[in-house]
Amino acid sequence: MFHCPFCKTSAHSRTSRYLSDNVKQRYHQCMNIECSATFRTLESIDGLFVHR
Protein backbone atom coordinates (compact mmCIF):
# COMPACT_ATOMS: atom_id res chain seq x y z
CA MET A 1 0.00 0.00 0.00
CA PHE A 2 1.24 3.46 -0.89
CA HIS A 3 0.29 6.82 0.57
CA CYS A 4 -1.15 9.55 -1.64
CA PRO A 5 1.63 11.92 -2.77
CA PHE A 6 -0.75 14.88 -2.32
CA CYS A 7 -2.61 14.41 0.98
CA LYS A 8 -0.63 11.46 2.47
CA THR A 9 -3.77 9.35 3.05
CA SER A 10 -3.56 5.62 2.25
CA ALA A 11 -4.22 4.67 -1.33
CA HIS A 12 -5.54 1.34 -2.56
CA SER A 13 -4.34 -0.51 -5.62
CA ARG A 14 -6.90 -0.45 -8.43
CA THR A 15 -5.15 -2.42 -11.17
CA SER A 16 -1.71 -3.68 -12.10
CA ARG A 17 0.22 -5.31 -14.91
CA TYR A 18 3.68 -6.80 -15.33
CA LEU A 19 5.99 -4.85 -17.61
CA SER A 20 8.67 -7.55 -17.33
CA ASP A 21 9.46 -10.57 -15.13
CA ASN A 22 10.73 -8.26 -12.37
CA VAL A 23 8.74 -5.02 -12.82
CA LYS A 24 5.06 -4.37 -12.08
CA GLN A 25 3.17 -1.17 -12.91
CA ARG A 26 0.34 -0.44 -10.48
CA TYR A 27 -2.40 2.22 -10.40
CA HIS A 28 -3.55 3.51 -7.00
CA GLN A 29 -6.44 5.68 -5.85
CA CYS A 30 -6.40 7.85 -2.74
CA MET A 31 -8.98 6.80 -0.15
CA ASN A 32 -9.59 10.41 0.94
CA ILE A 33 -12.89 11.27 -0.79
CA GLU A 34 -11.95 14.97 -0.96
CA CYS A 35 -8.69 14.16 -2.76
CA SER A 36 -9.36 10.94 -4.75
CA ALA A 37 -6.06 11.32 -6.62
CA THR A 38 -5.04 8.52 -8.95
CA PHE A 39 -1.35 7.80 -9.45
CA ARG A 40 0.91 5.13 -10.91
CA THR A 41 3.88 3.32 -9.35
CA LEU A 42 6.53 0.89 -10.54
CA GLU A 43 7.49 -2.02 -8.31
CA SER A 44 10.65 -4.02 -8.86
CA ILE A 45 12.84 -6.59 -7.16
CA ASP A 46 15.96 -4.87 -5.88
CA GLY A 47 17.53 -7.75 -3.98
CA LEU A 48 17.35 -11.51 -3.64
CA PHE A 49 18.39 -13.05 -0.32
CA VAL A 50 17.53 -16.74 -0.60
CA HIS A 51 17.31 -18.80 -3.77
CA ARG A 52 16.37 -22.48 -3.62
N, C-alpha and C positions, 0 to 999 in steps of 0.2 A: 504494500500500500504506500502510495506517495501522498505528500501534502500538497495542496494547491499552491502554486508559486505566487499567487496574488493575495489570498486572504489567510493562507496557512492552515485551513481546515482540511480534514482528511478527504481524499478523493478515491473513488472506487474505479476499478478497471471496468471498462465497457466492452472492449474487444481487443484482440491481439492477433498477430501473425508472425511467423518465423521469416526472417529475411535471409538467414543462413542457418547452419547447424548450431551455431553458438550465439546468435543474435536474435532477439525478439523485439518487435515494435509493438507498443501497447498504447491504447488511448484511454484516458482517465477523465472522469467528470467530478468536479467539486461537489461535495455533499451540502455545502452552504447554499440554500435556496436563493439567497440574495446575490450570490456570486455566480454559481453554476458554470464556472469556466471549464472548458474542455481543452486538454493539452495532451501531447504525445511524448512518450519516453522510449529510450532504447535500453534494453537489458542485455548484458553479455556476461559470459564467464570470464573472470579475470584471474582465476587461480584454480588449480586442481591439487588436492591434498592427498587423496587416496585413490588409487586406481587398481581394480581387481581384475 
